[in-house]
Amino acid sequence: MGELTDKAKGNVNEAIGKAKQQSNNPDTRAEGSAQEAKGKGQQLKGEVKGKLGDDI
């Protein structure tokens, strides 16, 4: 179950990060880039859990 949770959180963070990158404020754009990267990491974590099992 952790696999799906991580992937879902990753998708949400990626979407919010991409939206923030459309801002005119440079600080918000930078925050969006970081949040998108965090989302990609969460998705990768979910994929690893899926391959190795949730007990990692």
OpenMM code with the backbone's topology and positions (N, CA, C; nanometers):
from openmm import Vec3, app, unit

residues = "MET GLY GLU LEU THR ASP LYS ALA LYS GLY ASN VAL ASN GLU ALA ILE GLY LYS ALA LYS GLN GLN SER ASN ASN PRO ASP THR ARG ALA GLU GLY SER ALA GLN GLU ALA LYS GLY LYS GLY GLN GLN LEU LYS GLY GLU VAL LYS GLY LYS LEU GLY ASP ASP ILE".split()
positions = [
    Vec3(0.0816, -0.1186, 0.0000),
    Vec3(0.0000, 0.0000, 0.0000),
    Vec3(0.0866, 0.1259, 0.0000),
    Vec3(0.2046, 0.1205, 0.0578),
    Vec3(0.2937, 0.2353, 0.0621),
    Vec3(0.3373, 0.2799, -0.0759),
    Vec3(0.3457, 0.1853, -0.1656),
    Vec3(0.3848, 0.2164, -0.3030),
    Vec3(0.2866, 0.3147, -0.3652),
    Vec3(0.1583, 0.2852, -0.3544),
    Vec3(0.0567, 0.3710, -0.4148),
    Vec3(0.0510, 0.5069, -0.3472),
    Vec3(0.0687, 0.5097, -0.2166),
    Vec3(0.0679, 0.6358, -0.1421),
    Vec3(0.1821, 0.7256, -0.1870),
    Vec3(0.3013, 0.6696, -0.1984),
    Vec3(0.4167, 0.7484, -0.2411),
    Vec3(0.3983, 0.8010, -0.3835),
    Vec3(0.3468, 0.7162, -0.4708),
    Vec3(0.3255, 0.7602, -0.6083),
    Vec3(0.2203, 0.8712, -0.6155),
    Vec3(0.1137, 0.8586, -0.5371),
    Vec3(0.0090, 0.9609, -0.5363),
    Vec3(0.0624, 1.0932, -0.4822),
    Vec3(0.1364, 1.0874, -0.3720),
    Vec3(0.1956, 1.2095, -0.3166),
    Vec3(0.2918, 1.2718, -0.4177),
    Vec3(0.3659, 1.1884, -0.4866),
    Vec3(0.4593, 1.2377, -0.5875),
    Vec3(0.3876, 1.3089, -0.7010),
    Vec3(0.2772, 1.2516, -0.7463),
    Vec3(0.2004, 1.3149, -0.8535),
    Vec3(0.1471, 1.4508, -0.8099),
    Vec3(0.0978, 1.4591, -0.6870),
    Vec3(0.0437, 1.5850, -0.6353),
    Vec3(0.1544, 1.6896, -0.6258),
    Vec3(0.2677, 1.6530, -0.5691),
    Vec3(0.3776, 1.7487, -0.5555),
    Vec3(0.4306, 1.7938, -0.6911),
    Vec3(0.4371, 1.7039, -0.7867),
    Vec3(0.4803, 1.7423, -0.9206),
    Vec3(0.3843, 1.8425, -0.9828),
    Vec3(0.2549, 1.8168, -0.9713),
    Vec3(0.1545, 1.9057, -1.0306),
    Vec3(0.1590, 2.0441, -0.9654),
    Vec3(0.1667, 2.0476, -0.8338),
    Vec3(0.1724, 2.1761, -0.7636),
    Vec3(0.3019, 2.2491, -0.7998),
    Vec3(0.4114, 2.1759, -0.8058),
    Vec3(0.5396, 2.2364, -0.8428),
    Vec3(0.5370, 2.2959, -0.9817),
    Vec3(0.4771, 2.2256, -1.0762),
    Vec3(0.4674, 2.2777, -1.2131),
    Vec3(0.3812, 2.4035, -1.2169),
    Vec3(0.2744, 2.4050, -1.1395),
    Vec3(0.1872, 2.5232, -1.1354),
    Vec3(0.2620, 2.6425, -1.0755),
    Vec3(0.3384, 2.6191, -0.9709),
    Vec3(0.4136, 2.7280, -0.9075),
    Vec3(0.5204, 2.7842, -1.0016),
    Vec3(0.5708, 2.7029, -1.0900),
    Vec3(0.6737, 2.7485, -1.1830),
    Vec3(0.6181, 2.8469, -1.2860),
    Vec3(0.4882, 2.8552, -1.2981),
    Vec3(0.4254, 2.9485, -1.3918),
    Vec3(0.4113, 3.0888, -1.3331),
    Vec3(0.4487, 3.1055, -1.2072),
    Vec3(0.4361, 3.2325, -1.1364),
    Vec3(0.5351, 3.3351, -1.1911),
    Vec3(0.5037, 3.4624, -1.1704),
    Vec3(0.5958, 3.5699, -1.2069),
    Vec3(0.6985, 3.5955, -1.0972),
    Vec3(0.6752, 3.5406, -0.9796),
    Vec3(0.7636, 3.5606, -0.8655),
    Vec3(0.8781, 3.4587, -0.8715),
    Vec3(1.0036, 3.5059, -0.8763),
    Vec3(1.1168, 3.4122, -0.8856),
    Vec3(1.1269, 3.3169, -0.7661),
    Vec3(1.0898, 3.3654, -0.6476),
    Vec3(1.0947, 3.2778, -0.5299),
    Vec3(0.9939, 3.1647, -0.5424),
    Vec3(0.8763, 3.1962, -0.5918),
    Vec3(0.7728, 3.0948, -0.6091),
    Vec3(0.8130, 2.9953, -0.7175),
    Vec3(0.8759, 3.0458, -0.8237),
    Vec3(0.9230, 2.9554, -0.9296),
    Vec3(1.0275, 2.8593, -0.8758),
    Vec3(1.1196, 2.9095, -0.7945),
    Vec3(1.2230, 2.8234, -0.7365),
    Vec3(1.1604, 2.7201, -0.6431),
    Vec3(1.0620, 2.7640, -0.5648),
    Vec3(0.9912, 2.6723, -0.4756),
    Vec3(0.9205, 2.5636, -0.5572),
    Vec3(0.8647, 2.6026, -0.6708),
    Vec3(0.7976, 2.5067, -0.7578),
    Vec3(0.8925, 2.4034, -0.8149),
    Vec3(1.0119, 2.4470, -0.8520),
    Vec3(1.1120, 2.3532, -0.9036),
    Vec3(1.1507, 2.2515, -0.7973),
    Vec3(1.1697, 2.3008, -0.6756),
    Vec3(1.2050, 2.2105, -0.5657),
    Vec3(1.0915, 2.1132, -0.5359),
    Vec3(0.9689, 2.1625, -0.5400),
    Vec3(0.8550, 2.0762, -0.5099),
    Vec3(0.8356, 1.9713, -0.6196),
    Vec3(0.8591, 2.0104, -0.7439),
    Vec3(0.8484, 1.9139, -0.8531),
    Vec3(0.9549, 1.8045, -0.8377),
    Vec3(1.0762, 1.8438, -0.8004),
    Vec3(1.1831, 1.7461, -0.7790),
    Vec3(1.1479, 1.6522, -0.6633),
    Vec3(1.0896, 1.7073, -0.5592),
    Vec3(1.0465, 1.6249, -0.4459),
    Vec3(0.9438, 1.5221, -0.4925),
    Vec3(0.8508, 1.5652, -0.5766),
    Vec3(0.7490, 1.4743, -0.6291),
    Vec3(0.8084, 1.3622, -0.7117),
    Vec3(0.9076, 1.3954, -0.7920),
    Vec3(0.9736, 1.2920, -0.8719),
    Vec3(1.0441, 1.1911, -0.7815),
    Vec3(1.1033, 1.2410, -0.6738),
    Vec3(1.1681, 1.1518, -0.5775),
    Vec3(1.0678, 1.0599, -0.5093),
    Vec3(0.9523, 1.1145, -0.4753),
    Vec3(0.8485, 1.0334, -0.4115),
    Vec3(0.7983, 0.9256, -0.5069),
    Vec3(0.7842, 0.9601, -0.6332),
    Vec3(0.7403, 0.8602, -0.7299),
    Vec3(0.8441, 0.7501, -0.7453),
    Vec3(0.9715, 0.7880, -0.7478),
    Vec3(1.0780, 0.6892, -0.7571),
    Vec3(1.0762, 0.5979, -0.6351),
    Vec3(1.0566, 0.6563, -0.5190),
    Vec3(1.0479, 0.5769, -0.3956),
    Vec3(0.9331, 0.4763, -0.4056),
    Vec3(0.8191, 0.5194, -0.4592),
    Vec3(0.7055, 0.4302, -0.4767),
    Vec3(0.7358, 0.3164, -0.5726),
    Vec3(0.8091, 0.3484, -0.6798),
    Vec3(0.8461, 0.2444, -0.7761),
    Vec3(0.9394, 0.1415, -0.7127),
    Vec3(1.0343, 0.1898, -0.6339),
    Vec3(1.1273, 0.0986, -0.5660),
    Vec3(1.0516, 0.0093, -0.4682),
    Vec3(0.9595, 0.0699, -0.3923),
    Vec3(0.8786, -0.0091, -0.2991),
    Vec3(0.7999, -0.1161, -0.3735),
    Vec3(0.7505, -0.0811, -0.4912),
    Vec3(0.6743, -0.1764, -0.5706),
    Vec3(0.7583, -0.2944, -0.6144),
    Vec3(0.8844, -0.2694, -0.6439),
    Vec3(0.9722, -0.3763, -0.6904),
    Vec3(1.0311, -0.4583, -0.5759),
    Vec3(1.0596, -0.3911, -0.4640),
    Vec3(1.1246, -0.4599, -0.3527),
    Vec3(1.0307, -0.4966, -0.2396),
    Vec3(0.9128, -0.4401, -0.2388),
    Vec3(0.8191, -0.4621, -0.1297),
    Vec3(0.8158, -0.3396, -0.0393),
    Vec3(0.7120, -0.3273, 0.0401),
    Vec3(0.6915, -0.2103, 0.1232),
    Vec3(0.7802, -0.2068, 0.2467),
    Vec3(0.8544, -0.3106, 0.2738),
    Vec3(0.9316, -0.3190, 0.3977),
    Vec3(1.0709, -0.2590, 0.3871),
    Vec3(1.0869, -0.1533, 0.3089),
    Vec3(1.2188, -0.0894, 0.2984),
    Vec3(1.2199, 0.0403, 0.3727),
] * unit.nanometer
topology = app.Topology()
chain = topology.addChain("A")
for resn in residues:
    res = topology.addResidue(resn, chain)
    for name in ("N", "CA", "C"):
        topology.addAtom(name, app.Element.getBySymbol(name[0]), res)
